[in-house]
């Protein structure tokens, strides 16, 4: 038995050092050397202070800000509780939530009753942390944001266009607007 136990312990020790220490350190070193900003979480800083990540959504509720899509992650945009609602398309709770969210969206953005709103304005993403909204969603919010900031609709439309990202790999999904980046761009515009 001792003859089998000692080699097994050595192999466990060797693989623990190789795969538990050496490999993670190598991967971390390569990531930091080639893509340090991404490896650190794609943090967004304003005046040296971290205000968020370009990869994670966060809640904006004031009228002068573009609002993200709803979040089902914890109490909203809680990265430790990242998840979808897990409600299916025929679930009465989901249908009721969507109707309420659509009515609130229409009211907030001055749209007539029955106006068709983008799906991302009333449903959460699979992670509940999606940082982007569709261009259509952003354009429907533009008038509210322009009024609240004292900007022209053309200025806000240009900010939307300047902060629109292409489809991933050129084919996946649709063009989107990162809400944090757009709101920060508008903050700069109104500050200066």
N, C-alpha and C positions, 0 to 999 in steps of 0.2 A: 504494500500500500504506500509506503514511504517513497518508493521508487516512482510511483505515478503522481504523488502529491507534489513533490518538489518541482518537477518540470512544469506542471500545471500552474503553480504559483509564480514561477519565473515568467511564463507566457503572459499571465494576467498582469504582472508588474511591467513587462516590456510594452504590452499594448496600452496599458494605462498611461505610461509615459509618452508613447508615440501618439496615440489618438486623443488622449485627454489633456496633454500639455503641448507637445511639439507641433502637432497639426493645427490646433486653434491659434497658437502664437504665430505660426507661419502665415495662415490665412489673414489674421488681423494685421500683421505687418505689411502684407501685400496690399490689402484694402486701404490701409492708412497711407501707404506710399503712392498708390495710383489714384484713389478716389477718396481722399480724407473727408471732404464735406459730406459725401453720401454715406461713408462708413460711420460718421458721427451722428447720422439721423437727419441729414438735410435741414439743419436748423436755420431758421430765418432770424436775423438780428437787425435791430434798429438801434442806432447809437450804441453799439456794443452790447446791448441787452437782448437776450433770446426772447422772442415774442411768439414762437411756435415752430412748427415744422411744415415744410411744403408738402409733406407726405401724409399729414394727419389733419383732418378737419377740426374746426373748433366753432363754438357757438358765437354768433354775432346777432344781437337782437335789436340794436338801436336803428332808427330809421335811416341814418346816414350811411349805414353799412349794407353791403350785399349780404344776404342771408344764405347759409349753406342748405343743403338738403337735410331733411329730418334725420335724427340719429336714434338708433335703437340700442346704442351701447351704454348701458348703465343709466345714469341720469342725463346722458347726452354727451357724446364725445369723450367718454371715459375709456382711455386706451386699455385699462386693465379689465374692462368688461366688453371688449370688442365682440360684437355679434350682430346678427340680423334679428328681426322680430320672430322669425320662424313661423309666421302666419301665412297660410296658403292663399292663392288668389280667390278662393270661394269662401274664405273664412269671414263670417259676419263682422268680427272685430276689426279686421283689416279694412274691409269695405267701409265700415263706419268711420274709422280713423282717416281714411283717404278722403271721404266726403267732408269731414270736418276740416281737414288740412287744406283742401281745395277752397272751401268757403273762406277760411282765414286768409289764405294767400290772395284770393281775389279782392277781399276787403282791404288788406294791407297795401296792395299795389294798385288800388283804384280801378279794378277790372269789373266789367258787368257780370251779373249773375249768369251762370251757365257758360261763361267763357272757358274754353278748353285750356287747361294749364299743363305745363310739361310734367311728365311722370316723375322726374327727379325732384320736383318741387313738393311732392306729397308722399313720397315713399323713401324709406331709408335704404342705404346700400347694404351689400352683404356683410361688410365689416362694421357698419355703423360709423365709420371714421373717414368716409370719402371726402377728400379736400376740395373736389371740384364740382361744378354744376355745368349743365349744358349751356351753350351760347344762348339758346332760346330763353332759358330760365333767367339768365343774366339780363337779357334785353328787356324782359317784362318787368324786372325790378329797377331798371335804369331811371325811369321817370321819378319814382319815389326817392331814390338816392340823390338824383340831381336837385330835386326840390329841397330836400333836407340839408344839402351841402351848399346851396346857393350857386350851383354850377349850371351850365347849359346842358341840354340833353346831348348835344354834339360832343362836348368835352367828356361826358361819361361814356358815350358810345365809343369814342376813340380809346379811352382807357380799357374798355372791354376788348376791343380789337387788339390792342397792344399786349393784353394779358391772356389772349386765347392761345391754347396749346393744340398742336396737331394730334391726330389720332396716334395711338401707340403703335409703333413699328409701321406707321403709314396706313394700316388697314384695320386695326382693332378699335372697337368702340367708335365714339364720335369726338369731334373737337370739343374741348372743355375749357372752362375758366377756373383757375385756382382762386378760391374766394379770399384766402389770406393775402396772396400777392396783389389781387385787384384792390382790396380794401387799403392795403399799405400804399399802393400807387396813388389812390385817391387822397389818402392822408397827406402825402407829399405835395400833391397838386393844390390842396386847399391850404396847406401851411405856407406855401411859397408864393 
